[in-house]
Amino acid sequence: MMDFLKRVTEWMLEREAELAKKCAIDIADVEKQIAKVEEKKAALEKECRENQAELEKILTRLKWIKAEELKCRTEENSRKGV
């Protein structure tokens, strides 16, 4: 589905580029499209930052868990004389 949407978007952009070369495009429409894309881009960047921050928290916790397990193994081996 995304591939289809990409192709349709590409086709529309090519069509609008052709119209722009012929001075047959409404600049207000293009400005609205730019604003929408910039808004969507900002929202996606925010979502990406939030997701990365959440993944970083999870990664930190997992590394702490691993360190605790390794500490337990080291202590256990010390008690066993290994």
C-alpha positions in Angstrom: 0.0 0.0 0.0 2.8 2.4 0.9 4.5 1.7 -2.4 1.3 2.6 -4.2 1.0 5.9 -2.3 4.6 6.7 -3.0 4.1 6.2 -6.7 0.9 8.3 -6.7 2.7 11.0 -4.8 5.6 11.0 -7.2 3.2 11.1 -10.2 1.4 14.1 -8.6 4.7 15.9 -8.0 5.8 15.3 -11.5 2.5 16.6 -12.8 2.7 19.8 -10.6 6.4 20.3 -11.7 5.2 20.3 -15.3 2.5 22.8 -14.6 4.9 25.0 -12.7 7.2 25.1 -15.7 4.2 26.3 -17.8 3.3 28.9 -15.1 0.0 27.1 -14.8 0.0 26.3 -11.1 -1.7 28.0 -8.1 1.1 29.1 -5.8 -1.4 29.1 -2.8 -2.1 25.4 -3.3 1.6 24.7 -3.3 2.1 26.8 -0.2 -0.7 24.8 1.5 1.0 21.5 0.5 4.4 22.7 1.8 2.8 23.7 5.1 1.1 20.3 5.5 4.3 18.4 4.7 6.3 20.5 7.1 3.7 19.9 9.8 3.7 16.1 9.1 7.5 16.1 9.1 7.7 17.9 12.5 5.2 15.5 14.0 7.1 12.5 12.7 10.4 13.9 14.0 8.8 14.4 17.5 7.4 10.9 17.4 10.8 9.5 16.4 12.5 11.4 19.3 9.9 10.1 21.8 10.3 6.5 20.5 14.1 6.8 20.7 14.0 8.1 24.2 11.7 5.2 25.3 14.0 2.7 23.6 17.0 4.2 25.4 15.2 3.8 28.7 14.5 0.2 28.0 18.0 -0.4 26.8 19.4 1.1 30.0 17.2 -1.0 32.2 18.2 -4.2 30.2 21.9 -3.4 30.6 21.4 -2.8 34.3 19.6 -6.2 34.6 22.5 -7.9 32.7 25.0 -6.2 35.0 23.1 -7.5 38.1 23.0 -11.0 36.7 26.8 -10.9 36.0 27.4 -9.6 39.5 25.4 -12.5 40.9 27.4 -15.0 38.8 30.7 -13.5 40.0 29.6 -13.6 43.6 28.4 -17.2 43.2 31.6 -18.3 41.6 33.6 -16.6 44.4 31.7 -18.6 47.0 32.3 -21.8 45.1 36.0 -21.0 44.8 35.9 -20.9 41.0 
